[in-house]
Amino acid sequence: MGLLKNSFKETNNSIQAFWVALGSLSSMAVGIVSAAILSRYFDKTDYGTYKQVLYIYSTLLVVFSAGLPRVFSYFLPRYNLEEGKTIVKKVNRVLFLAGLTFSIFLFLFSDIISNLLRNPDLSYALKVFSPIPMLLLPTLGIEGIFSTYKKTIYIAIYNVISRILTVSLIVIPVIILEGSYISAIYGWLVASFLTFIMAYFFKGIPFKKVSSIETSLNYKEIFAYSLPLVGASIWGISAKAANEFYISRYFGTDVFAEFSNGFIELPFVAMVTSSASIVLMPIFSKVFHENKGVKELVEIWRSTLNKSSKIIYPLLIFFIVFASEVMVLLYSQKYEQSGVYFRINLFLNFFNIILFAPLFLAMGKTNLYARVHMVLAIVIWISDYALVHLFNSPLVIAFNSTFLSILKIIYFLYLASYLLEIKMLYLFPVKRLLLIMFHGVLIVSVVKTVQIFLLLSLPLFLQILICGTLYVSLLLVSGKLFKIDYFNVVQPILKLIKDKK
C-alpha cells in the first residue's frame, strides 16, 4: 500500500507514462492472447467472422463516441477539481446515450452490414454483439481523467483488472465448453457489463469528498471541441477501414483473417506512444492555456521522442527480422502469411513515434487535424480501389496504406514546425534516430546469424527466446560504444521502485 499511496504524489512524467504503459500492456495482452487462442480453436472462416465483428465495432466506435473521451484531457486541466467533477458527469451522460444509439444501430443494420461484406454469418454475430457498445462507451475517458490529476497508477489498476476479466470470459467458453465464436461474444458481453460497473466507480475516485459545483463549461463548448475530432476520427478510421473493406470484399474471410492478424502495429509501440500521448495532452493543454511559450513544450517533445526511440526502434528492428517466426508462434503455422503483412506495417512504426496528436489537439487545431485525415482517407479509398483492380493482390493494399500513412506523419511534422515557428529537423532529430537504427541493425544481424547456424534445430519458442535475450544483451552492452544510453529510459522507474522498498 505504501507504493500505491506514494505513487499518487509522483509527478515525474516518466513515472506517469510508466503507469499508463503498464495499463496499455494489459490491453495489448487481451488482443494478443485472445487472438492466439481463438485462431487455434476456430477455423479461418469462423475466426475471420469474429475479426470482422471487431473491425465493424472499432470502425463505428469513433463515430458514436463523438470525440468525447479526448474532452477530459483538454478541459479538465483548465478547470478546478469541483468543476471537473461536474464536467465528468456531463460527458458520462452523453457517452451512455451515444452507446445506446450505437447498440440500436448495430442491431437494426446487421443484415445490411452482413450483405455489404458478403458474409451471411455476420448478421447474427452482430445482433449478439449489439448490447456491448452501450456498456463500453461509458467506460471511455478514464485515461484522460487520471492523467490530468497525475494519478495514472489507477489507469494501470483499472486496465489490468478489466482486461484480465475480458480475456478470461472470452476464451473460457471456447476452451472449456468448446464453444464457437458466438460463445466468445457472449463471454465478452458479460465482461462488458462488469467493466461498465467498475468504470463508473473508478471515474469517481479523483473526486471523492469533493463537492461538485456548476461549471461555466457547457455542452456547446464541449461539442465545439469534440465534433471536429469526430471528423478526424471518422476520416482516420475510414483510411484504416478501406484496407479491411477491400480485402474482405475481394479476397474473402480466409485472407482477411491472415491480414487482420498480421497488419498491426507492434503492440509495444502502441503501448509506449499511447501512454506518452495520454500524459502529454493535459501538459500541453495547460502550457497553451497559460501562454508559457513553446520552449518548454518543445523540450518535453524532444525528451519524449528521444526516450521513445531508444525503446521502440530496437524492438522494431528485431520484429521486422523475426516477423514470420513471431506470427507462427502466436497464431500457428497456418498464419505464416500474416508475417508478411506484419513486416510491411512495422515500417510505419519508425515514423508514428512522432506524437503530433496531443500537440494539435492541445492547440485547439482540431479542424486542421481533421482536414489532413480527410485528404488521407479519400486518397487511400481511391488508390486502394485502383490497386485492387490493377494488381489483384492484398499485399499491394498493405504497401499502399503504409506509404500514405508515413506521408501523413511527415506532413503533420511540417505543420507542427510551421505553427511553432521552429525548424522541422529540430522536432525530428534524424541523425540521432539513424544512429539508433544502425546500432539495432548491426546487432540483429549478429543474432540472425547465430539463429541460422546454431538454433534452427530447436523449437521455435526457444529460438525466439534465445535470440531475443541475446539481442537485448548485446544491445545494452554495446550501447556505450555508440553513445546510446538505453538505461536512462528506465532509471526513473527503477528509482521509484528503489525508493518505495
SULMOZI-V296540 format. One record per residue. N is the residue number from 1. RES is the residue in three letters. PSI is psi in whole degrees, 0 to 359 (none if undefined). Layout:
BEGIN
((N	RES	PSI) (N	RES	PSI))
END
This chain:
BEGIN
((1	MET	331) (2	GLY	317) (3	LEU	319) (4	LEU	312) (5	LYS	315) (6	ASN	332) (7	SER	334) (8	PHE	335) (9	LYS	349) (10	GLU	120) (11	THR	358) (12	ASN	130) (13	ASN	325) (14	SER	321) (15	ILE	317) (16	GLN	317) (17	ALA	327) (18	PHE	315) (19	TRP	321) (20	VAL	318) (21	ALA	323) (22	LEU	320) (23	GLY	321) (24	SER	329) (25	LEU	321) (26	SER	322) (27	SER	319) (28	MET	319) (29	ALA	323) (30	VAL	311) (31	GLY	315) (32	ILE	310) (33	VAL	313) (34	SER	318) (35	ALA	318) (36	ALA	320) (37	ILE	310) (38	LEU	325) (39	SER	338) (40	ARG	329) (41	TYR	335) (42	PHE	152) (43	ASP	171) (44	LYS	326) (45	THR	312) (46	ASP	319) (47	TYR	322) (48	GLY	322) (49	THR	316) (50	TYR	316) (51	LYS	330) (52	GLN	324) (53	VAL	315) (54	LEU	320) (55	TYR	315) (56	ILE	318) (57	TYR	311) (58	SER	328) (59	THR	314) (60	LEU	341) (61	LEU	319) (62	VAL	333) (63	VAL	310) (64	PHE	337) (65	SER	345) (66	ALA	28) (67	GLY	5) (68	LEU	325) (69	PRO	330) (70	ARG	347) (71	VAL	321) (72	PHE	314) (73	SER	334) (74	TYR	315) (75	PHE	322) (76	LEU	322) (77	PRO	346) (78	ARG	359) (79	TYR	158) (80	ASN	173) (81	LEU	321) (82	GLU	317) (83	GLU	327) (84	GLY	322) (85	LYS	319) (86	THR	320) (87	ILE	316) (88	VAL	318) (89	LYS	317) (90	LYS	311) (91	VAL	323) (92	ASN	320) (93	ARG	316) (94	VAL	321) (95	LEU	322) (96	PHE	315) (97	LEU	322) (98	ALA	320) (99	GLY	320) (100	LEU	316) (101	THR	318) (102	PHE	315) (103	SER	316) (104	ILE	319) (105	PHE	312) (106	LEU	318) (107	PHE	316) (108	LEU	328) (109	PHE	14) (110	SER	321) (111	ASP	319) (112	ILE	316) (113	ILE	319) (114	SER	316) (115	ASN	323) (116	LEU	321) (117	LEU	5) (118	ARG	44) (119	ASN	99) (120	PRO	333) (121	ASP	341) (122	LEU	330) (123	SER	308) (124	TYR	322) (125	ALA	320) (126	LEU	325) (127	LYS	318) (128	VAL	322) (129	PHE	338) (130	SER	328) (131	PRO	343) (132	ILE	317) (133	PRO	324) (134	MET	329) (135	LEU	328) (136	LEU	329) (137	LEU	320) (138	PRO	347) (139	THR	349) (140	LEU	150) (141	GLY	357) (142	ILE	320) (143	GLU	317) (144	GLY	324) (145	ILE	307) (146	PHE	331) (147	SER	327) (148	THR	318) (149	TYR	16) (150	LYS	41) (151	LYS	48) (152	THR	347) (153	ILE	330) (154	TYR	330) (155	ILE	316) (156	ALA	314) (157	ILE	312) (158	TYR	312) (159	ASN	319) (160	VAL	312) (161	ILE	311) (162	SER	323) (163	ARG	321) (164	ILE	318) (165	LEU	315) (166	THR	309) (167	VAL	326) (168	SER	313) (169	LEU	341) (170	ILE	314) (171	VAL	334) (172	ILE	314) (173	PRO	330) (174	VAL	317) (175	ILE	308) (176	ILE	315) (177	LEU	0) (178	GLU	44) (179	GLY	173) (180	SER	187) (181	TYR	337) (182	ILE	321) (183	SER	321) (184	ALA	321) (185	ILE	321) (186	TYR	319) (187	GLY	321) (188	TRP	324) (189	LEU	315) (190	VAL	316) (191	ALA	323) (192	SER	321) (193	PHE	316) (194	LEU	323) (195	THR	323) (196	PHE	315) (197	ILE	315) (198	MET	321) (199	ALA	320) (200	TYR	325) (201	PHE	314) (202	PHE	322) (203	LYS	340) (204	GLY	352) (205	ILE	314) (206	PRO	345) (207	PHE	17) (208	LYS	136) (209	LYS	21) (210	VAL	129) (211	SER	125) (212	SER	144) (213	ILE	159) (214	GLU	136) (215	THR	151) (216	SER	347) (217	LEU	121) (218	ASN	175) (219	TYR	328) (220	LYS	316) (221	GLU	321) (222	ILE	311) (223	PHE	333) (224	ALA	328) (225	TYR	318) (226	SER	325) (227	LEU	321) (228	PRO	330) (229	LEU	328) (230	VAL	316) (231	GLY	314) (232	ALA	318) (233	SER	319) (234	ILE	313) (235	TRP	323) (236	GLY	314) (237	ILE	332) (238	SER	321) (239	ALA	317) (240	LYS	321) (241	ALA	334) (242	ALA	314) (243	ASN	312) (244	GLU	325) (245	PHE	309) (246	TYR	322) (247	ILE	319) (248	SER	317) (249	ARG	322) (250	TYR	344) (251	PHE	355) (252	GLY	171) (253	THR	329) (254	ASP	313) (255	VAL	323) (256	PHE	321) (257	ALA	316) (258	GLU	316) (259	PHE	313) (260	SER	328) (261	ASN	324) (262	GLY	323) (263	PHE	71) (264	ILE	159) (265	GLU	155) (266	LEU	121) (267	PRO	325) (268	PHE	331) (269	VAL	312) (270	ALA	323) (271	MET	314) (272	VAL	312) (273	THR	321) (274	SER	321) (275	SER	320) (276	ALA	318) (277	SER	318) (278	ILE	320) (279	VAL	321) (280	LEU	328) (281	MET	307) (282	PRO	330) (283	ILE	312) (284	PHE	319) (285	SER	317) (286	LYS	321) (287	VAL	314) (288	PHE	322) (289	HIS	324) (290	GLU	6) (291	ASN	50) (292	LYS	356) (293	GLY	177) (294	VAL	349) (295	LYS	310) (296	GLU	318) (297	LEU	313) (298	VAL	323) (299	GLU	317) (300	ILE	317) (301	TRP	308) (302	ARG	321) (303	SER	317) (304	THR	317) (305	LEU	318) (306	ASN	314) (307	LYS	319) (308	SER	318) (309	SER	327) (310	LYS	333) (311	ILE	313) (312	ILE	314) (313	TYR	313) (314	PRO	321) (315	LEU	316) (316	LEU	314) (317	ILE	318) (318	PHE	313) (319	PHE	333) (320	ILE	317) (321	VAL	323) (322	PHE	27) (323	ALA	312) (324	SER	318) (325	GLU	320) (326	VAL	318) (327	MET	318) (328	VAL	318) (329	LEU	319) (330	LEU	314) (331	TYR	0) (332	SER	169) (333	GLN	330) (334	LYS	349) (335	TYR	26) (336	GLU	324) (337	GLN	335) (338	SER	335) (339	GLY	328) (340	VAL	313) (341	TYR	321) (342	PHE	314) (343	ARG	320) (344	ILE	313) (345	ASN	337) (346	LEU	332) (347	PHE	332) (348	LEU	326) (349	ASN	340) (350	PHE	338) (351	PHE	326) (352	ASN	15) (353	ILE	349) (354	ILE	115) (355	LEU	75) (356	PHE	335) (357	ALA	308) (358	PRO	330) (359	LEU	308) (360	PHE	322) (361	LEU	323) (362	ALA	330) (363	MET	349) (364	GLY	15) (365	LYS	51) (366	THR	327) (367	ASN	318) (368	LEU	316) (369	TYR	318) (370	ALA	320) (371	ARG	320) (372	VAL	318) (373	HIS	328) (374	MET	312) (375	VAL	317) (376	LEU	314) (377	ALA	316) (378	ILE	316) (379	VAL	318) (380	ILE	316) (381	TRP	316) (382	ILE	313) (383	SER	323) (384	ASP	317) (385	TYR	316) (386	ALA	318) (387	LEU	325) (388	VAL	316) (389	HIS	335) (390	LEU	318) (391	PHE	341) (392	ASN	47) (393	SER	130) (394	PRO	335) (395	LEU	325) (396	VAL	323) (397	ILE	318) (398	ALA	315) (399	PHE	316) (400	ASN	314) (401	SER	316) (402	THR	315) (403	PHE	313) (404	LEU	326) (405	SER	324) (406	ILE	318) (407	LEU	321) (408	LYS	315) (409	ILE	318) (410	ILE	321) (411	TYR	320) (412	PHE	323) (413	LEU	320) (414	TYR	315) (415	LEU	319) (416	ALA	316) (417	SER	324) (418	TYR	315) (419	LEU	325) (420	LEU	353) (421	GLU	48) (422	ILE	165) (423	LYS	143) (424	MET	318) (425	LEU	341) (426	TYR	331) (427	LEU	335) (428	PHE	87) (429	PRO	90) (430	VAL	314) (431	LYS	316) (432	ARG	318) (433	LEU	323) (434	LEU	324) (435	LEU	317) (436	ILE	320) (437	MET	315) (438	PHE	317) (439	HIS	316) (440	GLY	318) (441	VAL	319) (442	LEU	314) (443	ILE	319) (444	VAL	333) (445	SER	319) (446	VAL	315) (447	VAL	317) (448	LYS	323) (449	THR	318) (450	VAL	317) (451	GLN	313) (452	ILE	319) (453	PHE	339) (454	LEU	339) (455	LEU	352) (456	LEU	341) (457	SER	348) (458	LEU	159) (459	PRO	150) (460	LEU	320) (461	PHE	316) (462	LEU	323) (463	GLN	311) (464	ILE	322) (465	LEU	313) (466	ILE	315) (467	CYS	318) (468	GLY	316) (469	THR	316) (470	LEU	319) (471	TYR	310) (472	VAL	318) (473	SER	311) (474	LEU	324) (475	LEU	313) (476	LEU	318) (477	VAL	319) (478	SER	356) (479	GLY	322) (480	LYS	331) (481	LEU	332) (482	PHE	8) (483	LYS	41) (484	ILE	115) (485	ASP	95) (486	TYR	335) (487	PHE	331) (488	ASN	347) (489	VAL	323) (490	VAL	359) (491	GLN	315) (492	PRO	325) (493	ILE	316) (494	LEU	323) (495	LYS	319) (496	LEU	314) (497	ILE	318) (498	LYS	317) (499	ASP	332) (500	LYS	351) (501	LYS	none))
END
